[in-house]
Amino acid sequence: MDWRDSDLIPSTFLDAEIEHPAAEQWAAEVLAGGHPRLLVLGPSYSGKTHLKWTALRRLLVGGYPLEQVAVHDRVGALRGGYSPSIIDDGPPVIALDNITDRIDNMVGVAERYRGTDQPELQAMMAAEDACVSDAVARLARRPNTSWIMCASGVKQLTTLHGEQTVAVVTSLAETVTLQKRSLNTVMDW
């Protein structure tokens, strides 16, 4: 199957070109047989997801096999039917996006909402957080795997996933920190 006919890359990013050198470097290393790891940090609207999709698109354009790539985001594949095997037995290239969105989505909410969530909702959110943390820890420690993780910052990563996991992630990955940009501008790295 041609990668353009798959559901891997959203239609918004099918023609997206690389605008950040870290995306090109990561993709080139994977295509050369390496196992680079990339941690992309930045606030909402900084271009983390764009960088991830352009790096993955570059792989596929370069002839990397579609079935050797998996993308999981916190609100999608990791919610509900999570199994450690999606990481442990996954393909050699894996992207995890939105791995700090639980904290990112709560910014400012605590001041407006002073109530307590229902116990069922608290339990569901705790289970989802545990699944994401498990996936991050497993992927960081998985050998011979290339990955991209997208998060808002190291502080948020540490709060959600723990100091030990974050120490492993940051020691293995090239880290790129993006700045918030205007929604009306083209990305300029």
Contact map, one row per residue, 1 for C-alpha under 8 A:
111011000000000000000000000000000000000000000000000000000000000000000000000000000000000000000000000000000000000000000000000000000000000000000000000000000000000000000000000000000000000000000
111111000000000000000000000000000000000000000000000000000000000001000000000000000000000000000000000000000000000000000000000000000000000000000000000000000000000000000000000000000000000000000
111111010000000000000000000000000000000000000000000000000001000001000000000000000000000000000000000000000000000000000000000000000000000000000000000000000000000000000000000000000000000000000
011111101000010000000000000000000000000000000000000000000000000000000000000000000000000000000000000000000000000000000000000000000000000000000000000000000000000000000000000000000000000000000
111111100000000000000000000000000000000000000000000000000000000000000000000000000000000000000000000000000000000000000000000000000000000000000000000000000000000000000000000000000000000000000
111111111000000000000000000000000000000000000000000000000000000000000000000000000000000000000000000000000000000000000000000000000000000000000000000000000000000000000000000000000000000000000
000111111100000000000000000000000000000000000000000000000000000000000000000000000000000000000000000000000000000000000000000000000000000000000000000000000000000000000000000000000000000000000
001001111100000000000000000000000000000000000000000000000000000000000110000000000000000000000000000000000000000000000000000000000000000000000000000000000000000000000000000000000000000000000
000101111110110000000000000000000000000000000000000010001000000000000000000000000000000000000000000000000000000000000000000000000000000000000000000000000000000000000000000000000000000000000
000000111111110000000000000000000000000000000000000000000000000000000000000000000000000000000000000000000000000000000000000000000000000000000000000000000000000000000000000000000000000000000
000000001111110000000000000000000000000000000000000000000000000000000000000000000000000000000000000000000000000000000000000000000000000000000000000000000000000000000000000000000000000000000
000000000111111100000000000000000000000000000000000000000000000000000000000000000000000000000000000000000000000000000000000000000000000000000000000000000000000000000000000000000000000000000
000000001111111100000000000000000000000000000000010011000000000000000000000000000000000000000000000000000000000000000000000000000000000000000000000000000000000000000000000000000000000000000
000100001111111100000000000000000000000000000000000000001000000000000000000000000000000000000000000000000000000000000000000000000000000000000000000000000000000000000000000000000000000000000
000000000001111110000000000000000000000000000000000000000000000000000000000000000000000000000000000000000000000000000000000000000000000000000000000000000000000000000000000000000000000000000
000000000001111111000000000000000000000000000000000011001000000000000000000000000000000000000000000000000000000000000000000000000000000000000000000000000000000000000000000000000000000000000
000000000000001111100000000000000000000000000000000001000000000000000000000000000000000000000000000000000000000000000000000000000000000000000000000000000000000000000000000000000000000000000
000000000000000111111011000000000000000000000000001001100100000000000000000000000000000000000000000000000000000000000000000000000000000000000000000000000000000000000000000000000000000000000
000000000000000011111010000000000000000000000000001000000000000000000000000000000000000000000000000000000000000000000000000000000000000000000000000000000000000000000000000000000000000000111
000000000000000001111111000000000000000000000000001000000000000000000000000000000000000000000000000000000000000000000000000000000000000000000000000000000000000000000000000000000000000000001
000000000000000001111111100000000000000000000000000000000000000000000000000000000000000000000000000000000000000000000000000000000000000000000000000000000000000000000000000000000000000000000
000000000000000000011111110000000000000000000000000000000000000000000000000000000000000000000000000000000000000000000000000000000000000000000000000000000000000000000000000000010000000000000
000000000000000001111111111000000000000000000000001101100000000000000000000000000000000000000000000000000000000000000000000000000000000000000000000000000000000000000000000000000000000000000
000000000000000001011111111100000000000000000000000000100100000000000000000000000000000000000000000000000000000000000000000000000000000000000000000000000000000000000000000000000000000000000
000000000000000000001111111110000000000000000000000000000000000000000000000000000000000000000000000000000000000000000000000000000000000000000000000000000000000000000000000000000000000000000
000000000000000000000111111111000001110000000000000000100000000000000000000000000000000000000000000000000000000000000000000000000000000000000000000000000000000000000000000000000000000000000
000000000000000000000011111111100000000000000000000000110110000000000000000000000000000000000000000000000000000000000000000000000000000000000000000000000000000000000000000000000000000000000
000000000000000000000001111111110000000000000000000000000010000000000000000000000000000000000000000000000000000000000000000000000000000000000000000000000000000000000000000000000000000000000
000000000000000000000000111111111111000000000000000000000000000000000000000000000000000000000000000000000000000000000000000000000000000000000000000000000000000000000000000000000000000000000
000000000000000000000000011111111111000000000000000000000010000000000000000000000000000000000000000000000000000000000000000000000000000000000000010000000000000000000000000000000000000000000
000000000000000000000000001111111100000000000000000000000010010100000000000000000000000000000000000000000000000000000000000000000000000000000000000000000000000000000000000000000000000000000
000000000000000000000000000111111100000000000000000000000000000000000000000000000000000000000000000000000000000000000000000000000000000000000000000000000000000000000000000000000000000000000
000000000000000000000000000011111110000000000000000000000000000000000000000000000000000000000000000000000000000000000000000000000000000000000000000000000000000000000000000000000000000000000
000000000000000000000000000011111111000000000000000000000000000000000000000000000000000000000000000000000000000000000000000000000000000000000000010000000000000000000000000000000000000000000
000000000000000000000000000011001111100000000000000000000000000000000000000000000000000000000000000000000000000000000000000000000000000000000001111000000000000000000000000000000000000000000
000000000000000000000000010011000111110000000000000000000000000000000000000000000000000000000000000000000000000000000000000000000000000000000000111000000000000000000000000011000000000000000
000000000000000000000000010000000011111000000000000000000000000000000000000000000000000000000000000000000000000000000000000000000000000000000000011100000000000000000000000111000000000000000
000000000000000000000000010000000001111100000000000000000000000000000000000000000000000000000000000000000000000000000000000000000000000000000000001110000000000000000000000011110000000000000
000000000000000000000000000000000000111110000000000000000000000000000000000000000000000000000000000000000000000000000000000000000000000000000000000111100000000000000000110011110000000000000
000000000000000000000000000000000000011111000001000000000000000000000000000000000000000000000000000000000000000000000000000000000000000000000000000111100000000000000000000000111100000000000
000000000000000000000000000000000000001111100001000000000000000000000000000000000000000000000000000000000000000000000000000000000000000000000000000001111100000000000000000000111100000000000
000000000000000000000000000000000000000111110111000000000000000000000000000000000000000000000000000000000000000000000000000000000000000000000000000000111000000000000000000000001111000000000
000000000000000000000000000000000000000011111100000000000000000000000000000000000000000000000000000000000000000000000000000000000000000000000000000000011000000000000000000000000111000000000
000000000000000000000000000000000000000001111110000000000000000000000000000000000000000000000000000000000000000000000000000000000000000000000000000000010000000000000000000000000001000000000
000000000000000000000000000000000000000000111111000000000000000000000000000000000000000000000000000000000000000000000000000000000000000000000000000000000000000000000000000000000001111000000
000000000000000000000000000000000000000001111111000000000000000000000000000000000000000000000000000000000000000000000000000000000000000000000000000000000000000000000000000000000111100000000
000000000000000000000000000000000000000001011111111000000000000000000000000000000000000000000000000000000000000000000000000000000000000000000000000000000000000000000000000000000101000000100
000000000000000000000000000000000000000111001111111100000000000000000000000000000000000000000000000000000000000000000000000000000000000000000000000001100000000000000000000000000100000000000
000000000000000000000000000000000000000000000011111110000000000000000000000000000000000000000000100000000000000000000000000000000000000000000000000001000000000000000000000000000000000000000
000000000000100000000000000000000000000000000011111111000000000000000000000000000000000000000000000000000000000000000000000000000000000000000000000000000000000000000000000000000000000000000
000000000000000001110010000000000000000000000011111111100000000000000000000000000000000000000000000000000000000000000000000000000000000000000000000000000000000000000000000000000000000000000
000000000000000000000010000000000000000000000001111111110000000000000000000000000000000000000010000000000000000000000000000000000000000000000000000101000000000000000000000000000000000000000
000000001000100100000000000000000000000000000000111111111000000000000000000000000000000000000000000000000000000000000000000000000000000000000000000000000000000000000000000000000000000000000
000000000000100111000010000000000000000000000000011111111100000000000000000000000000000000000000000000000000000000000000000000000000000000000000000000000000000000000000000000000000000000000
000000000000000001000011011000000000000000000000001111111110000000000000000000000000000000000000000000000000000000000000000000000000000000000000000000000000000000000000000000000000000000000
000000000000000000000000001000000000000000000000000111111111000000000000000000000000000000000000000000000000000000000000000000000000000000000000000000000000000000000000000000000000000000000
000000001000010100000000000000000000000000000000000011111111100000000000000000000000000000000000000000000000000000000000000000000000000000000000000000000000000000000000000000000000000000000
000000000000000001000001001000000000000000000000000001111111110000000000000000000000000000000000000000000000000000000000000000000000000000000000000000000000000000000000000000000000000000000
000000000000000000000000001101100000000000000000000000111111111100000000000000000000000000000000000000000000000000000000000000000000000000000000000000000000000000000000000000000000000000000
001000000000000000000000000000000000000000000000000000011111111111000000000000000000000000000000000000000000000000000000000000000000000000000000000000000000000000000000000000000000000000000
000000000000000000000000000000000000000000000000000000001111111100000000000000000000000000000000000000000000000000000000000000000000000000000000000000000000000000000000000000000000000000000
000000000000000000000000000000100000000000000000000000000111111100000000000000000000000000000000000000000000000000000000000000000000000000000000000000000000000000000000000000000000000000000
000000000000000000000000000000000000000000000000000000000011111110000000000000000000000000000000000000000000000000000000000000000000000000000000000000000000000000000000000000000000000000000
000000000000000000000000000000100000000000000000000000000011111111010000000000000000000000000000000000000000000000000000000000000000000000000000000000000000000000000000000000000000000000000
000000000000000000000000000000000000000000000000000000000001001111111000000000000000000000000000000000000000000000000000000000000000000000000000000000000000000000000000000000000000000000000
011000000000000000000000000000000000000000000000000000000001000111111000000000000000000000000000000000000000000000000000000000000000000000000000000000000000000000000000000000000000000000000
000000000000000000000000000000000000000000000000000000000000000011111100000000000000000000100000000000000000000000000000000000000000000000000000000000000000000000000000000000000000000000000
000000000000000000000000000000000000000000000000000000000000000111111100000000000000000000111000000000000000000000000000000000000000000000000000000000000000000000000000000000000000000000000
000000000000000000000000000000000000000000000000000000000000000011111110000000000000000000111100000000000000000000000000000000000000000000000000000000000000000000000000000000000000000000000
000000010000000000000000000000000000000000000000000000000000000000111111000000000000000001101110000000000000000000000000000000000000000000000000000000000000000000000000000000000000000000000
000000010000000000000000000000000000000000000000000000000000000000001111100000000000000000000111100000000000000000000000000000000000000000000000000000000000000000000000000000000000000000000
000000000000000000000000000000000000000000000000000000000000000000000111110111000000000000000111100000000000000000000000000000000000000000000000000000000000000000000000000000000000000000000
000000000000000000000000000000000000000000000000000000000000000000000011111111000000000000000011111000000000000000000000000000000000000000000000000000000000000000000000000000000000000000000
000000000000000000000000000000000000000000000000000000000000000000000001111111100000000000000001111010000000000000000000000000000001000000000000000000000000000000000000000000000000000000000
000000000000000000000000000000000000000000000000000000000000000000000000111111100000000000000000010000000000000000000000000000000000000000000000000000000000000000000000000000000000000000000
000000000000000000000000000000000000000000000000000000000000000000000001111111100000000000000000000000000000000000000000000000000000000000000000000000000000000000000000000000000000000000000
000000000000000000000000000000000000000000000000000000000000000000000001111111111100000000000000000000000000000000000000000000000000000000000000000000000000000000000000000000000000000000000
000000000000000000000000000000000000000000000000000000000000000000000001111111111100000000000000000000000000000000000000000000010011000000000000000000000000000000000000000000000000000000000
000000000000000000000000000000000000000000000000000000000000000000000000011111111100000000000000000000000000000000000000000000010010000000000000000000000000000000000000000000000000000000000
000000000000000000000000000000000000000000000000000000000000000000000000000011111100000000000000000000000000000000000000000000010000000000000000000000000000000000000000000000000000000000000
000000000000000000000000000000000000000000000000000000000000000000000000000011111110000000000000000000000000000000000000000000000000000000000000000000000000000000000000000000000000000000000
000000000000000000000000000000000000000000000000000000000000000000000000000011111111010000000000000000000000000000000000000000000010000000000000000000000000000000000000000000000000000000000
000000000000000000000000000000000000000000000000000000000000000000000000000000001111110000000000000000000000000000000000000000000000000000000000000000000000000000000000000000000000000000000
000000000000000000000000000000000000000000000000000000000000000000000000000000000111111100000000000000000000000000000000000000000000011001000000000000000000000000000000000000000000000000000
000000000000000000000000000000000000000000000000000000000000000000000000000000000011111111000000000000000000000000000000000000000000000000000000000000000000000000000000000000000000000000000
000000000000000000000000000000000000000000000000000000000000000000000000000000000111111111000000000000000000000000000000000000000000000000000000000000000000000000000000000000000000000000000
000000000000000000000000000000000000000000000000000000000000000000000000000000000001111111000100000000000000000000000000000000000000001001100000000000000000000000000000000000000000000000000
000000000000000000000000000000000000000000000000000000000000000000000000000000000001111111000000000000000000000000000000000000000000000001100100000000000000000000000000000000000000000000000
000000000000000000000000000000000000000000000000000000000000000000000000000000000000111111100000000000000000000000000000000000000000000000000000000000000000000000000000000000000000000000000
000000000000000000000000000000000000000000000000000000000000000000000100000000000000111111110100000000000000000000000000000000000000000000000000000000000000000000000000000000000000000000000
000000000000000000000000000000000000000000000000000000000000000000111100000000000000000011111100000000000000000000000000000000000000000000000000100000000000000000000000000000000000000000000
000000000000000000000000000000000000000000000000000000000000000000011000000000000000000001111100000000000000000000000000000000000000000000000001110000000000000000000000000000000000000000000
000000000000000000000000000000000000000000000000000000000000000000011100000000000000000000111110000000000000000000000000000000000000000000000000111000000000000000000000000000000000000000000
000000000000000000000000000000000000000000000000000000000000000000001111000000000000001001111111000000000000000000000000000000000000000000000000111100000000000000000000000000000000000000000
000000000000000000000000000000000000000000000000000100000000000000000111100000000000000000001111100000000000000000000000000000000000000000000000001110000000000000000000000000000000000000000
000000000000000000000000000000000000000000000000000000000000000000000011110000000000000000000111111000000000000000000000000000000000000100000000001111000000000000000000000000000000000000000
000000000000000000000000000000000000000000000000100000000000000000000011110000000000000000000011111000000000000000000000000000000000000000000000000111100000000000000000000000000000000000000
000000000000000000000000000000000000000000000000000000000000000000000000111000000000000000000001111110000000000000000000000000000000000000000000000001110000000000000000000000000000000000000
000000000000000000000000000000000000000000000000000000000000000000000000110000000000000000000001111111000000000000000000000000000001000100000000000011100000100000000000000000000000000000000
000000000000000000000000000000000000000000000000000000000000000000000000000000000000000000000000011111110000000000000000000000000000000000000000000000111001100100000000000000000000000000000
000000000000000000000000000000000000000000000000000000000000000000000000010000000000000000000000011111111000000000000000000000000000000000000000000000110000000000000000000000000000000000000
000000000000000000000000000000000000000000000000000000000000000000000000000000000000000000000000001111111100000000000000000000001000000000000000000000000000000000000000000000000000000000000
000000000000000000000000000000000000000000000000000000000000000000000000000000000000000000000000000111111110000000000000000000000000000000000000000000000001000100000000000000000000000000000
000000000000000000000000000000000000000000000000000000000000000000000000000000000000000000000000000111111110000000000000000000000000000000000000000000010001000000000000000000000000000000000
000000000000000000000000000000000000000000000000000000000000000000000000000000000000000000000000000011111110100000000000000000000000000000000000000000000000000000000000000000000000000000000
000000000000000000000000000000000000000000000000000000000000000000000000000000000000000000000000000001111111110000000000000000000000000000000000000000000000000000000000000000000000000000000
000000000000000000000000000000000000000000000000000000000000000000000000000000000000000000000000000000111111110000000000000000000000000000000000000000000000000000000000000000000000000000000
000000000000000000000000000000000000000000000000000000000000000000000000000000000000000000000000000000000111111100000000000000000000000000000000000000000000000000000000000000000000000000000
000000000000000000000000000000000000000000000000000000000000000000000000000000000000000000000000000000001111111110000000000000000000000000000000000000000000000000000000000000000000000000000
000000000000000000000000000000000000000000000000000000000000000000000000000000000000000000000000000000000111111111000000000000000000000000000000000000000000000000000000000000000000000000000
000000000000000000000000000000000000000000000000000000000000000000000000000000000000000000000000000000000001111111000000000000000000000000000000000000000000000000000000000000000000000000000
000000000000000000000000000000000000000000000000000000000000000000000000000000000000000000000000000000000001111111000000000000000000000000000000000000000000000000000000000000000000000000000
000000000000000000000000000000000000000000000000000000000000000000000000000000000000000000000000000000000000111111100000000000000000000000000000000000000000000000000000000000000000000000000
000000000000000000000000000000000000000000000000000000000000000000000000000000000000000000000000000000000000011111110000000000000000000000000000000000000000000000000000000000000000000000000
000000000000000000000000000000000000000000000000000000000000000000000000000000000000000000000000000000000000000011111000000000000000000000000000000000000000000000000000000000000000000000000
000000000000000000000000000000000000000000000000000000000000000000000000000000000000000000000000000000000000000001111100000000000000000000000000000000000000000000000000000000000000000000000
000000000000000000000000000000000000000000000000000000000000000000000000000000000000000000000000000000000000000000111110110000000000000000000000000000000000000000000000000000000000000000000
000000000000000000000000000000000000000000000000000000000000000000000000000000000000000000000000000000000000000000011111110000000000000000000000000000000000000000000000000000000000000000000
000000000000000000000000000000000000000000000000000000000000000000000000000000000000000000000000000000000000000000001111111000000000000000000000000000000000000000000000000000000000000000000
000000000000000000000000000000000000000000000000000000000000000000000000000000000000000000000000000000000000000000000111111100000000000000000000000000000000000000000000000000000000000000000
000000000000000000000000000000000000000000000000000000000000000000000000000000000000000000000000000000000000000000001111111110000000000000000000000000000000000000000000000000000000000000000
000000000000000000000000000000000000000000000000000000000000000000000000000000000000000000000000000000000000000000001111111111000000000000000000000000000000000000000000000000000000000000000
000000000000000000000000000000000000000000000000000000000000000000000000000000000000000000000000000000000000000000000011111111100000000000000000000000000000000000000000000000000000000000000
000000000000000000000000000000000000000000000000000000000000000000000000000000000000000000000000000000000000000000000001111111110000000000000000000000000000000000000000000000000000000000000
000000000000000000000000000000000000000000000000000000000000000000000000000000000000000000000000000000000000000000000000111111111000000000000000000000000000000000000000000000000000000000000
000000000000000000000000000000000000000000000000000000000000000000000000000000000000000000000000000000000000000000000000011111111100000000000000000000000000000000000000000000000000000000000
000000000000000000000000000000000000000000000000000000000000000000000000000000000000000000000000000000000000000000000000001111111110000000000000000000000000000000000000000000000000000000000
000000000000000000000000000000000000000000000000000000000000000000000000000001110000000000000000000000000000000000000000000111111111000000000000000000000000000000000000000000000000000000000
000000000000000000000000000000000000000000000000000000000000000000000000000000000000000000000000000001000000000000000000000011111111100000000000000000000000000100000000000000000000000000000
000000000000000000000000000000000000000000000000000000000000000000000000000000000000000000000000000000000000000000000000000001111111110000000000000000000000000000000000000000000000000000000
000000000000000000000000000000000000000000000000000000000000000000000000000001100100000000000000000000000000000000000000000000111111111000000000000000000000000000000000000000000000000000000
000000000000000000000000000000000000000000000000000000000000000000000000010001000000000000000000001000000000000000000000000000011111111100000000000000000000000000000000000000000000000000000
000000000000000000000000000000000000000000000000000000000000000000000000000000000000000000000000000000000000000000000000000000001111111110000000000000000000000110000000000000000000000000000
000000000000000000000000000000000000000000000000000000000000000000000000000000000001000000000000000000000000000000000000000000000111111111000000000000000000000000000000000000000000000000000
000000000000000000000000000000000000000000000000000000000000000000000000000000000001001000000000000000000000000000000000000000000011111111100000000000000000000000000000000000000000000000000
000000000000000000000000000000000000000000000000000000000000000000000000000000000000000000000001001000000000000000000000000000000001111111110000000000000000000010001000000000000000000000000
000000000000000000000000000000000000000000000000000000000000000000000000000000000000000000000000000000000000000000000000000000000000111111111000000000000000000010001000000000000000000000000
000000000000000000000000000000000000000000000000000000000000000000000000000000000001001100000000000000000000000000000000000000000000011111111100000000000000000000000000000000000000000000000
000000000000000000000000000000000000000000000000000000000000000000000000000000000000001100000000000000000000000000000000000000000000001111111100101000000000000000000000000000000000000000000
000000000000000000000000000000000000000000000000000000000000000000000000000000000000000000000000000000000000000000000000000000000000000111111100000000000000000000001001100100000000000000000
000000000000000000000000000000000000000000000000000000000000000000000000000000000000000000000000000000000000000000000000000000000000000011111110000000000000000000000001000000000000000000000
000000000000000000000000000000000000000000000000000000000000000000000000000000000000000100000000000000000000000000000000000000000000000001111111100000000000000000000000000000000000000000000
000000000000000000000000000000000000000000000000000000000000000000000000000000000000000000000000000000000000000000000000000000000000000000001111100000000000000000000000000000000000000000000
000000000000000000000000000000000010000000000000000000000000000000000000000000000000000000010000000000000000000000000000000000000000000000000111110000000000000000000000000000000000000000000
000000000000000000000000000000000011000000000000000000000000000000000000000000000000000000111100000000000000000000000000000000000000000000100111111000000000000000000000000000000000000000000
000000000000000000000000000001000111100000000000000000000000000000000000000000000000000000011100000000000000000000000000000000000000000000000001111100000000000000000000000000000000000000000
000000000000000000000000000000000011110000000000000000000000000000000000000000000000000000001111000000000000000000000000000000000000000000100000111110000000000000000000000000000000000000000
000000000000000000000000000000000000111100000000000100000000000000000000000000000000000000000111100000000000000000000000000000000000000000000000011111000000000000000000000000000000000000000
000000000000000000000000000000000000011100000000000000000000000000000000000000000000000000000011101000000000000000000000000000000000000000000000001111100000000000000000000000000000000000000
000000000000000000000000000000000000001110000001100100000000000000000000000000000000000000000001111000000000000000000000000000000000000000000000000111110000000000000000000000000000000000000
000000000000000000000000000000000000001111000001000000000000000000000000000000000000000000000000111110000000000000000000000000000000000000000000000011111101100000000000000000000000000000000
000000000000000000000000000000000000000011110000000000000000000000000000000000000000000000000000010110010000000000000000000000000000000000000000000001111101100000000000000000000000000000000
000000000000000000000000000000000000000011100000000000000000000000000000000000000000000000000000000100000000000000000000000000000000000000000000000000111111100000000000000000000000000000000
000000000000000000000000000000000000000010000000000000000000000000000000000000000000000000000000000000000000000000000000000000000000000000000000000000111111110000000100000000000000000000000
000000000000000000000000000000000000000000000000000000000000000000000000000000000000000000000000000000000000000000000000000000000000000000000000000000001111111000000000000000000000000000000
000000000000000000000000000000000000000000000000000000000000000000000000000000000000000000000000000100110000000000000000000000000000000000000000000000111111111100000000000000000000000000000
000000000000000000000000000000000000000000000000000000000000000000000000000000000000000000000000001100000000000000000000000000000000000000000000000000111111111111000100000000000000000000000
000000000000000000000000000000000000000000000000000000000000000000000000000000000000000000000000000000000000000000000000000000000000000000000000000000000111111111101100000000000000000000000
000000000000000000000000000000000000000000000000000000000000000000000000000000000000000000000000000000000000000000000000000000000000000000000000000000000011111111100000000000000000000000000
000000000000000000000000000000000000000000000000000000000000000000000000000000000000000000000000000100100000000000000000000000001000100000000000000000000001111111000000000000000000000000000
000000000000000000000000000000000000000000000000000000000000000000000000000000000000000000000000000000000000000000000000000000000000100110000000000000000000111111101100000000000000000000000
000000000000000000000000000000000000000000000000000000000000000000000000000000000000000000000000000000000000000000000000000000000000000000000000000000000000111111111100000000000000000000000
000000000000000000000000000000000000000000000000000000000000000000000000000000000000000000000000000000000000000000000000000000000000000000000000000000000000011011111110000000000000000000000
000000000000000000000000000000000000000000000000000000000000000000000000000000000000000000000000000000000000000000000000000000000000000000000000000000000000000001111111000000000000000000000
000000000000000000000000000000000000000000000000000000000000000000000000000000000000000000000000000000000000000000000000000000000000000110010000000000000000010011111111100000000000000000000
000000000000000000000000000000000000000000000000000000000000000000000000000000000000000000000000000000000000000000000000000000000000000000000000000000000100110011111111110000000000000000000
000000000000000000000000000000000000000000000000000000000000000000000000000000000000000000000000000000000000000000000000000000000000000000000000000000000000000000111111111000000000000000000
000000000000000000000000000000000000000000000000000000000000000000000000000000000000000000000000000000000000000000000000000000000000000000011000000000000000000000011111111100000000000000000
000000000000000000000000000000000000001000000000000000000000000000000000000000000000000000000000000000000000000000000000000000000000000000010000000000000000000000001111111110000000000000000
000000000000000000000000000000000000001000000000000000000000000000000000000000000000000000000000000000000000000000000000000000000000000000000000000000000000000000000111111111100000000000000
000000000000000000000000000000000000000000000000000000000000000000000000000000000000000000000000000000000000000000000000000000000000000000000000000000000000000000000011111110000000000000000
000000000000000000000000000000000000100000000000000000000000000000000000000000000000000000000000000000000000000000000000000000000000000000010000000000000000000000000001111111000000000000000
000000000000000000000000000000000001111000000000000000000000000000000000000000000000000000000000000000000000000000000000000000000000000000000000000000000000000000000000111111100000000000000
000000000000000000000000000000000001111000000000000000000000000000000000000000000000000000000000000000000000000000000000000000000000000000000000000000000000000000000000010111110000000000000
000000000000000000000000000000000000011110000000000000000000000000000000000000000000000000000000000000000000000000000000000000000000000000000000000000000000000000000000010011111000000000000
000000000000000000000100000000000000011110000000000000000000000000000000000000000000000000000000000000000000000000000000000000000000000000000000000000000000000000000000000001111100000000000
000000000000000000000000000000000000000111000000000000000000000000000000000000000000000000000000000000000000000000000000000000000000000000000000000000000000000000000000000000111110000000000
000000000000000000000000000000000000000111100111000000000000000000000000000000000000000000000000000000000000000000000000000000000000000000000000000000000000000000000000000000011111000000000
000000000000000000000000000000000000000001100100000000000000000000000000000000000000000000000000000000000000000000000000000000000000000000000000000000000000000000000000000000001111100000000
000000000000000000000000000000000000000001111110000000000000000000000000000000000000000000000000000000000000000000000000000000000000000000000000000000000000000000000000000000000111110000000
000000000000000000000000000000000000000000001100000000000000000000000000000000000000000000000000000000000000000000000000000000000000000000000000000000000000000000000000000000000011111010100
000000000000000000000000000000000000000000001000000000000000000000000000000000000000000000000000000000000000000000000000000000000000000000000000000000000000000000000000000000000001111110000
000000000000000000000000000000000000000000001000000000000000000000000000000000000000000000000000000000000000000000000000000000000000000000000000000000000000000000000000000000000000111110000
000000000000000000000000000000000000000000000000000000000000000000000000000000000000000000000000000000000000000000000000000000000000000000000000000000000000000000000000000000000000011111000
000000000000000000000000000000000000000000000000000000000000000000000000000000000000000000000000000000000000000000000000000000000000000000000000000000000000000000000000000000000000111111100
000000000000000000000000000000000000000000000000000000000000000000000000000000000000000000000000000000000000000000000000000000000000000000000000000000000000000000000000000000000000000111110
000000000000000000100000000000000000000000000010000000000000000000000000000000000000000000000000000000000000000000000000000000000000000000000000000000000000000000000000000000000000100011111
000000000000000000100000000000000000000000000000000000000000000000000000000000000000000000000000000000000000000000000000000000000000000000000000000000000000000000000000000000000000000001111
000000000000000000110000000000000000000000000000000000000000000000000000000000000000000000000000000000000000000000000000000000000000000000000000000000000000000000000000000000000000000000111
